[in-house]
């Protein structure tokens, strides 16, 4: 199998592309007109990169408030953001 050589220029290009993608994601999250007020469980799991079991534990222990309408569990976006802010860990 032939070896692939990665140059400094390749890494710089990758970094710039990655930063552009992060900026796009931040812009999407900060755009209030496009942001949904309530999210379904699948959306919360994707947003937080957590498993269904972890989401269930967050509900059970009261960390993440939710509403249940019929069989659908909904989470308020501002509550998710509040929980994230309250549990923010500063790293130096």
N, C-alpha and C positions, 0 to 999 in steps of 0.2 A: 504494500500500500504506500503510495507516494506521500511524502511529508508536505504539509502546507505551512508556508512561512507567513507570519503575521507581522506587518511592519508597524512602526509608530504612527504612520499616516493612517493605516487601517484602523487603529485603535481610536485615533482622534475623530475620524469619520463616524465610527460607531458611537462614540460619546455624543457627538452633535446630534445624530439621529435619535438617540435615546432621550436626550434633553428635549428635543422637539416633541416627541411622543408624550413625555411627561407634562410639558406645557399644555398640550392639547387636552389631556385628561383633567388637569387642574382647571382649565378654562370651562370644560364641560360641567364640572362639579360646582363651579362658582357662578354659573349662569342661572339666575333665579327663575327666569321665564321658562327654561327647559327642564328644570328640576322637578321631579315628582314629589308630592307631599308624602304619600304613603308608598311603601315598598312591600312586595311579597317576600316570603322566606327565601326563595331562590335568588332574588336580587340582593338581599342582605348577605347571604352566604357568599355570593360572588364579590360583592363590594368589600367584605371584610376578609375574604379568603379563608373561610372557616367551613367546617363540616356540619352536616345536619345535627349531629350529636352535640357539638359545641353550641350551636344556636339554641338547641333545646335546653341545654344547661344554663345559658344566659337568661332564658325565659323563666325557668324553674326557680333559679336563685334570685330573681328580681332585678338582675343587672340591666336587662333590656326590656323596657315596657312594650306591650303589644296590645292590639285589639283583635278580637276574633269575631268575624261576621260570617255566620253560617259555618262552613268548614275552612274558611280562608283566614289565615293569620296575617295581619298587617302591622307594619312597623312605621312609625312616624320618623321621617328623615331627620328632623331637628332633634329628636330624642337620641337617635344613633350618634349624631354629631356631638351632642352634650355628653353622652357616655364616653365617647372617644376623648373628648377634651378633659373630662374629669380624671381619666385614667392615663393621661399622657405621661410618659417617662422621659425626663431630660437625660441626654447622654452627652458626655464631654469627651 
